[in-house]
Amino acid sequence: MTERIYLDHNATAPVRPEAAEALATALLATGNASAIHGEGRGTRARIEEARGAVAALVGGEAQGVVFTSGGTEADALALTPDYQRAGEPLACDVLLISAVEHAAVLRGHRFAADKVEILPVDARGRLRLEALDEALAAHAEAGRRVLLSLMLANNETGVIQPVAEAARRVHAQGGLVHSDAVQAAGRIRVDLAELGVDAVSVSAHKIGGAPGAGALVLADPDLRPAPVFAGGGQERGRRAGSENAPAIAAFGAAAHSARLALESEIIRIGGLRERLEDALRCEFPELVLLVGDVDRLPNTSCFALPGVPAETAVIALDLAGLSASAGAACSSGKIGPSHVLAAMGVPERIARSAFRLSFGWSSREEDVDRALGVFRRVVPGLSRRTRAA
């Protein structure tokens, strides 16, 4: 059987060998991390080692890491109007989010509907800072504190947002800033201090860890969002429930590997993406590269083949052994119009023909060559059938 070509790392990355080993070791161990006996202390040690590795990946402190079930829960934990700092209430009156956020932010917050404001983006998918300024001025005049949630990198296009500049403006008005860094962590440098944000969300399975673990990393460990789950005192009282120690151990191993290899991987993976895009544009002059002239993740390519419906292309590529995505891969397999491309003003006829290829730690030079071969075999036939329909 021919080996498949996996170019869908933004949906989920293959598990790294180091993470698989850590997962297996933790699965075979016994002991609740809250217990004081030897087995419990062993589990606690694995969790704390992972906590340090995840913190290091984003330039944070271990005490600021709150482990969750994934990026979605980490976003939900962050997006609450009820905060405390060192025990003192720090309520947020309104939530500002960009129009291109992941569904976990667009629909996963804990604010009332009338307390949420969606800010526009430009044609490249970047937050319009002038719109942010207008919103901040209006809310400051009304005496309202703002919580801004702005993703660091988009899951569909890879576009990198001006998070540091947005955070500076929000903090000048006394607000808080959260960034969904699920796609960015392990792919570009992420540093809480450089970004100037109060919290970032990260996810294990995007960087080669096991599904079932994520984290909200707080720049100030004394900043405390209201818990999503009440119960025991796990995670310093910030997230109740026994920790998923095996998945967390694998998360730590993946975070450690991703951080050590980051600089070289940015160059290597960026080179793979550029080679693929250059070859595809030569092969298919009609191809539209949707975000080629803006800062974006080195691993992500989002383009359209006008006239070829994305769902048809993805299925045909899959049958030919190539894994790709149309839009986000977090909707139970559903393929539909992209809210990201719509917010960017991409014409619907182009948006419906857009899909994404994303590289990662396991990608190789031969993946590019084989992917090009698949496109050469599949796309001309799809174009002929579409014209004939």
HELIX and SHEET records of a PDB file:
HELIX    1   1 PRO A   17  LEU A   28  1                                  12    
HELIX    2   2 GLY A   38  LEU A   57  1                                  20    
HELIX    3   3 ALA A   62  GLY A   64  5                                   3    
HELIX    4   4 GLY A   71  ALA A   78  1                                   8    
HELIX    5   5 ALA A  103  LEU A  106  1                                   4    
HELIX    6   6 ALA A  113  LYS A  115  5                                   3    
HELIX    7   7 LEU A  129  GLU A  141  1                                  13    
HELIX    8   8 VAL A  163  ALA A  172  1                                  10    
HELIX    9   9 LEU A  192  LEU A  195  1                                   4    
HELIX   10  10 GLU A  235  GLY A  237  5                                   3    
HELIX   11  11 ALA A  245  GLU A  283  1                                  39    
HELIX   12  12 ALA A  310  LEU A  319  1                                  10    
HELIX   13  13 HIS A  339  ALA A  343  1                                   5    
HELIX   14  14 GLU A  348  ALA A  351  1                                   4    
HELIX   15  15 GLU A  365  ALA A  388  1                                  24    
SHEET    1   A 2 ILE A   5  TYR A   6  0                                        
SHEET    2   A 2 LEU A 322  SER A 323  1                                        
SHEET    1   B 7 VAL A  65  THR A  68  0                                        
SHEET    2   B 7 GLY A 214  LEU A 218 -1                                        
SHEET    3   B 7 ALA A 199  SER A 203 -1                                        
SHEET    4   B 7 LEU A 176  ASP A 180  1                                        
SHEET    5   B 7 VAL A 146  SER A 149  1                                        
SHEET    6   B 7 VAL A  94  SER A  98  1                                        
SHEET    7   B 7 VAL A 116  LEU A 119  1                                        
SHEET    1   C 3 GLU A  88  PRO A  89  0                                        
SHEET    2   C 3 TYR A  83  ARG A  85 -1                                        
SHEET    3   C 3 LEU A 223  PRO A 225 -1                                        
SHEET    1   D 3 VAL A 288  LEU A 289  0                                        
SHEET    2   D 3 THR A 300  ALA A 304 -1                                        
SHEET    3   D 3 ALA A 354  SER A 358 -1                                        
END                                                                             
